[in-house]
Amino acid sequence: MADSSPIDDAPPPAAAEANATYDFSAAAGPLPTPVIARIAAACRNWRGCGSALSLPFTSEACRELMRDTRARMCRVLAIPGTHDVLFLQGGASAQFSLVPLNLLGQAGSAAYLISGYWSRRAMEEAGRYCNVRALDWNGASDWEAPWLDERRIAYLHVTSNETADGTQLRELPHARVPLAIDMTSDVFTRHLPWERIGVAYCAMQKAIGVAGLTLVVVRRDLLGRARAGVPCVFDYAAQSTNGSRVNTPPMFALFVAHAVLEWIDASGGLPAVSTALARRSRQLYKVIDSCASAFHADAPSAVRSPTSICFDLRDPHRARQFSDEAQRRGIAGLAGHSKTGGLRAANYIGTSDAAISRLCDLLADFAAPR
Amino acid sequence: MADSSPIDDAPPPAAAEANATYDFSAAAGPLPTPVIARIAAACRNWRGCGSALSLPFTSEACRELMRDTRARMCRVLAIPGTHDVLFLQGGASAQFSLVPLNLLGQAGSAAYLISGYWSRRAMEEAGRYCNVRALDWNGASDWEAPWLDERRIAYLHVTSNETADGTQLRELPHARVPLAIDMTSDVFTRHLPWERIGVAYCAMQKAIGVAGLTLVVVRRDLLGRARAGVPCVFDYAAQSTNGSRVNTPPMFALFVAHAVLEWIDASGGLPAVSTALARRSRQLYKVIDSCASAFHADAPSAVRSPTSICFDLRDPHRARQFSDEAQRRGIAGLAGHSKTGGLRAANYIGTSDAAISRLCDLLADFAAPR
């Protein structure tokens, strides 16, 4: 199910690129320009089905779109047959509750690796449903500890990338219990070790589309443990049995995700987009480090996030000057997370080379001796 | 917050209308053509903020969009200050659980008026959380019955329009307990008696946009009764306190809803769009009734739905001929609900006069003596 015209055959006019504002907010990722063009056209008419904004999920075209989105997701992320792919709603924050509600089963506890702001938020919400055991992220956690046992601990939750702190878990834990991973902000940056993963989830608005669609990839043998009282539409097993169609799926968000997956396929798959993303992040960190008189990035280089580049000004008195200059150059969304402050640039898979280059130029010029 | 150009100033070329396929599926409503044009343009760039597909909910532009969407919704639906407007996710089916989870409080029971397929579905889901008492829809329910008392019955749930059955509750009950109303399929067809309403909810994909956004209008004095264990993002009180921003709101769906509300305002508000909708439904029922040799609509005329026009062929042997002829004329989505069968045409606020006229011509020509 690929449109006949390649999705990347219509580069935008250079003038349009030059005038664009680049938004580096962590809250939502930009879509690749050719994907935007395709979606804008489909809003008017998609394959004679009418507007893509009003696709009835009961139609055969929508069933096929969901099947192909699932198939492409499995291919791009190398998801094995042991796992099922669910398309839900509510974002990652809903999963903070729905992971324990669906996976605790007979175990009364879960473990949470605390690597920053969002892993703490996930643990706090889970603490409403079970005993939670926090593990400090010190690089030397004892995954062989006797208590870390599947009879007592249903899963080990990790936030693979911390957007507020600017850090990424380079190596996912080798534990004796299944991992539960919030991969919202770094989903397409690397291959995932599915044999260790019980559930991986992500809200789609950063890497692959619009808010309102949540990807949940769950190991099939963990299905059917939902606590009594879980709303039917949030019961993984019910949604698995019904192809994520217990309730009306967010079809337009699925349409956008499908268009991004087509673009990833056309761009060379996960190796190509993750390599490009890593290259952009190295470029940006290099400029930050080389402009040490004006900027500093505090995350240790071994755990620096490729998608959430957190840094700050050396001189807080130049904050206004910096933000004015950013605005003048068409750069937006550089404010850090409200809890941590500082500056931050998100570098998601839809972020363009041109956007990163403009930001690098801003940093270099701002740091240059006056 | 209105764009300077009126939203309805660009009628599409007549040729485009003539070639369009009209989809009458109940699952998703069409958007008005000028709204589609505006959204397609905003996908490329919205007010210099970049693509409307990637709006970060943390930006001031998005905060203002949410504020204005809420304000327009209150104006169009005449929602009083006693009620708060929440923008959630999960659709009406999620509310089948979330209404009891949020509103039961100390009461152990809720009453459900059973008017068709979807009210039964709502009651079945609620039965997982409380005692449910079913009321038959016989037009003579005893709203003064001693048991229908707020100390014992938290709310009376009604499905104001039954899409599978083709019926609408013309008069909402006058009961001594607050009403909980699923108004997903007839939200903009009439003024609502807010003084009797505890909560009214609707998924947005029929009347006002794309799936993934759920409108919940709740009486403020009912907030704070949520059962322990309700996921934080589905706790009405938490979302009310936080302006529906506990988790990332589905910004693009909000953007679409806002564009439809602008169109409603520009079209003359609720009186104008509800009158136009009623006129279209009368036109269609009139043709069905006047073609009684070929078609029949079984819902009693006093409760016929203006939005879910259910009918059927007299001669089931002509079903293939009918569907072939519909397809030839660019008419899709006429299959009835899977549980009830027959034929059905949805007539939502975005349904055009041209679409209804084409359908009426099909019915009249099909019924004409050969």
HADDOCK unambig.tbl for C-alpha pairs under 7 A between the chains (distance, minus, plus):
assign (segid A and resid 20 and name CA) (segid B and resid 50 and name CA) 6.98 0.50 0.50
assign (segid A and resid 21 and name CA) (segid B and resid 48 and name CA) 7.00 0.50 0.50
assign (segid A and resid 21 and name CA) (segid B and resid 49 and name CA) 6.77 0.50 0.50
assign (segid A and resid 21 and name CA) (segid B and resid 50 and name CA) 6.32 0.50 0.50
assign (segid A and resid 25 and name CA) (segid B and resid 56 and name CA) 6.44 0.50 0.50
assign (segid A and resid 27 and name CA) (segid B and resid 56 and name CA) 5.03 0.50 0.50
assign (segid A and resid 27 and name CA) (segid B and resid 57 and name CA) 6.57 0.50 0.50
assign (segid A and resid 27 and name CA) (segid B and resid 58 and name CA) 6.80 0.50 0.50
assign (segid A and resid 28 and name CA) (segid B and resid 54 and name CA) 5.63 0.50 0.50
assign (segid A and resid 28 and name CA) (segid B and resid 55 and name CA) 6.43 0.50 0.50
assign (segid A and resid 28 and name CA) (segid B and resid 56 and name CA) 4.89 0.50 0.50
assign (segid A and resid 29 and name CA) (segid B and resid 54 and name CA) 6.09 0.50 0.50
assign (segid A and resid 30 and name CA) (segid B and resid 54 and name CA) 5.49 0.50 0.50
assign (segid A and resid 36 and name CA) (segid B and resid 43 and name CA) 6.61 0.50 0.50
assign (segid A and resid 36 and name CA) (segid B and resid 44 and name CA) 6.39 0.50 0.50
assign (segid A and resid 37 and name CA) (segid B and resid 44 and name CA) 6.93 0.50 0.50
assign (segid A and resid 40 and name CA) (segid B and resid 40 and name CA) 4.62 0.50 0.50
assign (segid A and resid 40 and name CA) (segid B and resid 41 and name CA) 6.89 0.50 0.50
assign (segid A and resid 40 and name CA) (segid B and resid 43 and name CA) 5.62 0.50 0.50
assign (segid A and resid 40 and name CA) (segid B and resid 44 and name CA) 6.75 0.50 0.50
assign (segid A and resid 41 and name CA) (segid B and resid 40 and name CA) 6.91 0.50 0.50
assign (segid A and resid 43 and name CA) (segid B and resid 36 and name CA) 6.61 0.50 0.50
assign (segid A and resid 43 and name CA) (segid B and resid 40 and name CA) 5.62 0.50 0.50
assign (segid A and resid 44 and name CA) (segid B and resid 36 and name CA) 6.38 0.50 0.50
assign (segid A and resid 44 and name CA) (segid B and resid 37 and name CA) 6.92 0.50 0.50
assign (segid A and resid 44 and name CA) (segid B and resid 40 and name CA) 6.75 0.50 0.50
assign (segid A and resid 49 and name CA) (segid B and resid 21 and name CA) 6.78 0.50 0.50
assign (segid A and resid 50 and name CA) (segid B and resid 20 and name CA) 6.99 0.50 0.50
assign (segid A and resid 50 and name CA) (segid B and resid 21 and name CA) 6.33 0.50 0.50
assign (segid A and resid 53 and name CA) (segid B and resid 210 and name CA) 6.20 0.50 0.50
assign (segid A and resid 54 and name CA) (segid B and resid 28 and name CA) 5.62 0.50 0.50
assign (segid A and resid 54 and name CA) (segid B and resid 29 and name CA) 6.07 0.50 0.50
assign (segid A and resid 54 and name CA) (segid B and resid 30 and name CA) 5.49 0.50 0.50
assign (segid A and resid 54 and name CA) (segid B and resid 210 and name CA) 6.59 0.50 0.50
assign (segid A and resid 55 and name CA) (segid B and resid 28 and name CA) 6.43 0.50 0.50
assign (segid A and resid 56 and name CA) (segid B and resid 25 and name CA) 6.48 0.50 0.50
assign (segid A and resid 56 and name CA) (segid B and resid 27 and name CA) 5.05 0.50 0.50
assign (segid A and resid 56 and name CA) (segid B and resid 28 and name CA) 4.90 0.50 0.50
assign (segid A and resid 57 and name CA) (segid B and resid 27 and name CA) 6.58 0.50 0.50
assign (segid A and resid 58 and name CA) (segid B and resid 27 and name CA) 6.79 0.50 0.50
assign (segid A and resid 89 and name CA) (segid B and resid 89 and name CA) 6.14 0.50 0.50
assign (segid A and resid 89 and name CA) (segid B and resid 90 and name CA) 5.54 0.50 0.50
assign (segid A and resid 89 and name CA) (segid B and resid 212 and name CA) 6.98 0.50 0.50
assign (segid A and resid 90 and name CA) (segid B and resid 89 and name CA) 5.54 0.50 0.50
assign (segid A and resid 90 and name CA) (segid B and resid 90 and name CA) 6.60 0.50 0.50
assign (segid A and resid 93 and name CA) (segid B and resid 233 and name CA) 6.95 0.50 0.50
assign (segid A and resid 93 and name CA) (segid B and resid 247 and name CA) 6.00 0.50 0.50
assign (segid A and resid 94 and name CA) (segid B and resid 231 and name CA) 6.70 0.50 0.50
assign (segid A and resid 94 and name CA) (segid B and resid 233 and name CA) 6.03 0.50 0.50
assign (segid A and resid 97 and name CA) (segid B and resid 231 and name CA) 5.53 0.50 0.50
assign (segid A and resid 128 and name CA) (segid B and resid 229 and name CA) 6.49 0.50 0.50
assign (segid A and resid 129 and name CA) (segid B and resid 229 and name CA) 6.84 0.50 0.50
assign (segid A and resid 210 and name CA) (segid B and resid 53 and name CA) 6.20 0.50 0.50
assign (segid A and resid 210 and name CA) (segid B and resid 54 and name CA) 6.61 0.50 0.50
assign (segid A and resid 210 and name CA) (segid B and resid 252 and name CA) 6.66 0.50 0.50
assign (segid A and resid 211 and name CA) (segid B and resid 248 and name CA) 6.99 0.50 0.50
assign (segid A and resid 211 and name CA) (segid B and resid 249 and name CA) 6.80 0.50 0.50
assign (segid A and resid 211 and name CA) (segid B and resid 250 and name CA) 4.61 0.50 0.50
assign (segid A and resid 211 and name CA) (segid B and resid 251 and name CA) 6.37 0.50 0.50
assign (segid A and resid 212 and name CA) (segid B and resid 89 and name CA) 6.97 0.50 0.50
assign (segid A and resid 212 and name CA) (segid B and resid 212 and name CA) 5.53 0.50 0.50
assign (segid A and resid 212 and name CA) (segid B and resid 250 and name CA) 4.73 0.50 0.50
assign (segid A and resid 229 and name CA) (segid B and resid 128 and name CA) 6.47 0.50 0.50
assign (segid A and resid 229 and name CA) (segid B and resid 129 and name CA) 6.84 0.50 0.50
assign (segid A and resid 231 and name CA) (segid B and resid 94 and name CA) 6.71 0.50 0.50
assign (segid A and resid 231 and name CA) (segid B and resid 97 and name CA) 5.54 0.50 0.50
assign (segid A and resid 233 and name CA) (segid B and resid 93 and name CA) 6.95 0.50 0.50
assign (segid A and resid 233 and name CA) (segid B and resid 94 and name CA) 6.03 0.50 0.50
assign (segid A and resid 247 and name CA) (segid B and resid 93 and name CA) 6.00 0.50 0.50
assign (segid A and resid 248 and name CA) (segid B and resid 211 and name CA) 6.99 0.50 0.50
assign (segid A and resid 249 and name CA) (segid B and resid 211 and name CA) 6.81 0.50 0.50
assign (segid A and resid 250 and name CA) (segid B and resid 211 and name CA) 4.63 0.50 0.50
assign (segid A and resid 250 and name CA) (segid B and resid 212 and name CA) 4.71 0.50 0.50
assign (segid A and resid 251 and name CA) (segid B and resid 211 and name CA) 6.38 0.50 0.50
assign (segid A and resid 252 and name CA) (segid B and resid 210 and name CA) 6.67 0.50 0.50
